[in-house]
Amino acid sequence: MVERLHFSMGNNIGANIRKYRKLKGYTIKELAEKSGLSYVTIVKYEHGERNPKRYSLYKISKALGVCISEIVK
């Protein structure tokens, strides 16, 4: 069973995903392809409409070359 991560309202996971994506020079489409997640999923994460599950965070962090802790801080 995949456990859903819960974060406080003040958390900026989406903003951090966007920040590191832009630092790498990736478009949303490129990050989606590199992480194996859908374009719509990345958009929802970046806009704060959804919180990623642990495995999705792993895939995003691996695609961006950063630690998960950098995304969730």
CORWONOR-V958741 format. One record per helix or strand of 3 or more residues. SS is the DSSP state (alpha for helix, beta for strand). FROM is the first residue (numbers start at 0). TO is the last residue. If there is no record, write none. Layout:
ss-><SS | SS>
from-><FROM | FROM>
to-><TO | TO>
This chain:
ss-><alpha | alpha | alpha | alpha | alpha>
from-><12 | 27 | 38 | 53 | 67>
to-><23 | 34 | 45 | 63 | 71>
